Amino acid sequence: MIRINENYRKLQSSYLFSEIAKRVAAHQEAHPEADIIKLGIGDVTCPLPPACVKAFHEGIEALADETTFKGYGPEQGYPFLRDAIAAHDFQSRNADISSDEIFISDGAKCDTGNIQELFATDIKVAIPDPVYPVYLDTNVMAGRSGAFREGRYGGLVYMECHADQGYLPALPSEPVDLIYLCFPNNPTGAVISAAGLKEWVDFAKDNKALILFDAAYEAFIRDAQLPRSIYEIEGAREVAIEFRSFSKTAGFTGTRCAYTVVPKSCRAFDASGSPQKLHDLWNRRHTTKFNGVSYPVQCAAAAVYSPEGQDQTRELIDYYLNNAAIIRKEMLGLGFQLAGGENAPYLWINTGQDAWAFFDRLLTQAGVVTTPGPGFGRCGEGHIRISAFNSLEKVKAAMQRIKTALH
């Protein structure tokens, strides 16, 4: 008798976006004339940078010519892209990462979900609250949690993030094996200093733990004092795996390209306590289950590192950061406490009331869709997330509507 993985039946998080869609649909049905502005999703709205479009076309043309045609490429990614990433994203910031420690993939979401296959099912996992749901759900799927009760899964360590600590998680008070960190953070927009990140690296070393560091939004960091990679921190090579994406950096949400960094000195331990190289394990998993990102897409991604690409992607990020600055200014002006919006595309608004009630008020009275905080964890109650990913015109219109609705 074929049986299902019973762990899938524990999953709860699909409730958030299905409930949002349900409420928006009901409002539009009741008010077909309503013009809805969506500031709830994390998808980009601007076109690809021209340098990437040009390289994309050139990659396609290469596949149309017998003399330049490419078949299967290296599963880890083409050297021209891996070399560019290593030089621009790490070595330029004195982070000791080589090109053969970089694995190209079709998305950071996929990699953060798939990486947990390398680890034993009975490890203790520490996850921030609020949190990007993929970290949580993939560990539930793998059987590392108990049942879902009172907004949380048993068997996991939740690192609560509150306003009085800048929405940064505190070091766990008990031993843990796998730690998820995301900076700039989704959903809170919080960032961490080099000194703060060093505490996590030291904790991981002392506890023989591993950090999974999601840096998908690092391109939004404008404060030169903030680290953009965990590998800028001494000792991180041994205790951290980093994930990055071109989705927000260059608008690749529909194009699909990302990468994961697994240093050769990064380790986990076998049943006898002997260290094992995670680079070798991830390489085996990657080559077994992944056939590589298409050649034209990798050409487009490499164009990000050209002089034109660097200028164009910075202009793209600045556009969204300007949106975020407008949202931040208006929400602060309305008296709300918030985080994010300065080195991140998300703003985490403390509404001071029930999050879903506030969501409904903005939807029905302002025609603006946000994301209720409880969908990211129990500590998200009383908060909403506002995304800066939309046009400048719509962001300005949304803020004017919100001011009118809340006055």
N, C-alpha and C positions, 0 to 999 in steps of 0.2 A: 504494500500500500504506500503510494507516494504521499509524503507528509510535508507540511509547510514549516518554515522557520517561525516558530511561535513568538519569537522576539518582535517580529513585525507587528504583532497585534497589540503590543504595548505602546506603539507610537501615538503621540498626541498632537504634534506641532502643526499638522496640516489644517487644524482648526483655525489658525490665525488668518491666513490669506483667503481661505474659503469663506470665512465669516465676513471679512472685509468685502469680498466680491459680492456676497449675498446682500449686504446692507447697501452697497452702492447701486446694485441692480434694482433693489426695491425702491430706492429713492428716485432713480431715473425713470422707472416705470410710473411712479406716482407723479413725477414732474418731468415729462419728456422734453420740455423746453430748457431744462437746466443744463448749464455749461459747467461740467465738472473739471476741476484742475487737480491733477494727481501729483502729490508730493510725498507719496508713501513708498514708492518702489525705489530700488537701487539701480535701475537701468539708466544708461546714458541716453542723451537725445541728440547730441551734435554728431555730424558726419565724421568719418575717419579723416585723419590728417592727410593733406594732399601728398606728402612724401610717402606715406604708407599705401595710398591708392595707386600711385605711380609704380611702386615696387611690386604691388599685388599684380598689376597688369603685366609687368615684365616677367613675373614668375609664371603667369598663365601662358604668356607667349613662349616661354622656354619649353613648356610642356607640349606646345604645338609644333615644335621643330624636332626632327629626328636627331639632329646633332646635339641638342641640349636637353632632350627629354629626360625626365627623372622618374624612376619607378619607386619601389620601396626605398625610403630613406632610413638613416640610423634611428632606431627607436628613441635614443636619448636626445635627438635633435641634431640638426646640421651644425658643423663646427663654426660656420660663419656667424650664426646667431649666438651660440654658446660663448664664443670668444668675445663678442660685443658685449654681452651681458656681464661677463666676468670683469672686463675692463671698465665699463662705465658704471655699473651698479655697485660694485664691491671694491675692486682694487683702487679706484679713484678716491674712495673714502677710507683707505688703509684697512680694508677688510680682506683677510687672507683667504680668498676663494678662487679656485682655478676653474677653468672651463669644463673640465671633466667631472666636476662635482655638481654640475647643473643638468637637470633633466627637464626637457621641454615637454609640455603636455597641452591638453585642450581645455584646461580650466583649473583654477585653484580650488574651486568647490569639489571637483573630482578628486584632486590630490589630497585635500584635507580629509576627505571621506575614505579614500583608498589606503592611505598610509597606515591606518590602524590595523590593517591585515598583518603587519609585521610583528604585532605584539600579542602576547599571551592573553587569553580571555579573562583570566582572573586577576589582572592588574588593577590597581586602584587609580581611578581617573579623576583629575581635578579640573572643573570647568567653571568659568566665571558665570555669574548671574547678575544682569542679563547677558545673553550670549547669542551669537550667530547659530541658528538651529542645527546646521549640518554637523557641528562638532558633537552635539548631544545625540542626535538621531542615529548617526552611524555607529556610535558605541552601544546604543540600545539595540540596534539591529544585530550587532556582534555578540550580544548576550552579556555585556558587562554591567547591566543594571538590573535592579529589581523592578517591582511593579510601580506604576505611577499613582501616587497618592498626595493629595493636598498640594498639587502643583509641582511636584518633584518626583524624580525616579529614585528608588532606593538603591543603595550600593555605590552611588557617586558622591564625590565631595564637591559641594557648591561653594564657590568663592564669591561672597556677596559684594556687590559694588554699589556704594551709596554716595550721595552728594557730599557728605562731610569728609570723604576721603578722595574727592575728585573723581569718583566713579572708577577708581583703580582697585583691583582685587588685592586683598591682603595675603601674605604668605600663608599657606595651609598650616593649621595647628596640629596636624597629624601627618604621618608619613604618606606620601603619594608617589606614584610611579610615572604617570603621564600627565603633563600640564599643558593646557591650551591657553595661549595668550594671543591677543589681536590688537595691534596698535599701528596707526590710528584705529580706534575701536569701532566696530559695527556691533551694536547700534548707537553707542553713547557718544562717539566722536572724541573720547578721551585719548590723551597721548601720555607717554611715559618718558622720563628723563633717563640719561645714561646711568646715573647713579641708581635710579629705581630699577632699571633693567639688570644692572650688575647684581642686585640682591637676589633676583630670580636665578641668574646663572650660578651664583654661589650656592643657593638653596638646592638647585638640581645636582650640583657636584656633591654636596654633602649628603644627599639622600639617594644618590645613584639613580636619579630620575631623569626624564627627558622632557624638553620643552618643544612643543609644536607651535611655531611662531608665525602667525598670519600677518604678512606685511602687504596685503593687497592694496592698501590705500596710502602707501608710503610717499607716492608722488605728490600728495596734498600737503606734505609737511613743508612749511615755509620758514619755520624757526630753525636757524642754522645750529642751534645748541642741542636740538633733539636728534637722537639716533634714528636713522632710516633703516638700519639692518641690525639684527641682534649680533651679527658677526663683527660689529664695531666694538663689541664688549669683549674684553680679555677672557679667554677660557670658553667662549660660547661654542667653538667648533666641536668640542667634545660632547656637549649636552643639548644641542639644539638643531632642529630642522626648520628651514624657513620656506614659506610659500609666497609667491608673488604672481601678479597677473597683469596682462596688458588690457584687461577689460575696462578699467576706469582710467588707467594711465593714457591710453590711446583710443578709447572707444571701441574696444574689441569684443563687446558683450555678444554680438552676433557673429563675430569672426572666429572666436575661440582660440586663444593662445595664452599660455601661462608657463610658469616653471617652478620647480622645487629644487632647493639646494640641500644636498646631503653630503657634508664634508667627510672625507675619508677617515678622519679620526673620530667621527661621531659613533657612539657605542650604545649598545644595550647588552643585556646579560642573558646567558643561557641558564638552564635549570641548575647547573652546578656552580653558577656565579662567575663563570668565565666571560670576559668581554667579547662581544661579537660586533663586527663592522656593519653598521646599518647601510652604508653605501652599497655594499655587496648585495645585501638582501633587497634593497629597493631596486637596484639594477636588475636583479633577477625577476622581481615582480613586474617591473616596467616592461622588460623584454618579453615576458610571457603573456601579459594581458593587454599590451598596447602596441600599436603598429606605427605610431608617430603622427605628428601634425603635418598637414599637407605642405608641400614645398612652397606654393604661392603665399600661404599664410605666414610661413616662417620668413619669407622674403619681406613681407609687409612689416612683420615684427622687427626685423633687423633694421628697417628704415627708421624706426624710432630713434636709433642711436646715431643717425646721420646728423650733420649740423642743422639741416632743414627740419628734420624730424624732431630734434631737441627743441627748437624754437616753437614748432607747431604744437607739440604736446604740452609744452609749458603754457602756451596761449590757451589751449583747451582746458587745462586744469585751472588756470586763472579765471576763466569764464565761470566755471562752477563755484570756485571760491568766492567770486564776487556775488553770485546768487546767495551763497551761504552767509556772507557778510550782511546782505540785505535782510535775510530772514532773522539773523541774530540780532541786528539792531532793532527791528520792529518788535520782536518778541520780548526783548529786554525792555523796550519802551512801554510795553503793555504790563510790565511788572513781573514777568515770569523769571524764575531761576532756570538756568540751562547750562549744558555742556556742549562742546563741539563747535563746529562751524568756523574755526580759525585755522586749524591744520588738518581738517577733515571735512568731508562733504555732508556729514550728518549732524543734525542738532537734536539733542535729547532734552525735551522740555518737561520740567516739573510742573504739572498742571494744578497740583494741590487738590485734585478731586479724582473721582473714578475715571480711569483712562478711557473706557468704552463710552461713557456718558459724554466725555469731552470730544471724543472722535465723532459721535453722533451729532453733537452741536455744530462742529465745524463742517460736517457733511451737509446737514440739513439747512443751516443758516448761512453758511458761506460758500457751499459748493466746493469745498476743498477736502481732498482725501489725504489723511496722514496714516501712520501705523501705530496702533495702541501698544504700549510697552509690555503688557503682560504676555504678549506673544513671544517675547524674547526671554521670559523667565519671571519667576515670582517677584523678584526685585524690580521688575518693570512696572508694577502697579503704580498708578498715579502719574505715569509719564506717557508721552507720545514721541515718536521719532518723525522728524521732518527731513526729507531729502532735498538736496540742492540740485538734483539732476532733472532739470527742465529748462525751458527757455527763459531768458531774462524777462520777457514780457509777461509770461504766465506767473513767474515768481512775484513780480511786482503786483500783478492783479490779485493773486492769492493773498498777499499780505494786506492789501487794501480791503479785501473782503473780510479777512479775519478781524481786522481792527473795527470794521463796521459791526460785525456780528457780536463782538465781545464788549462793545461799549454800551 
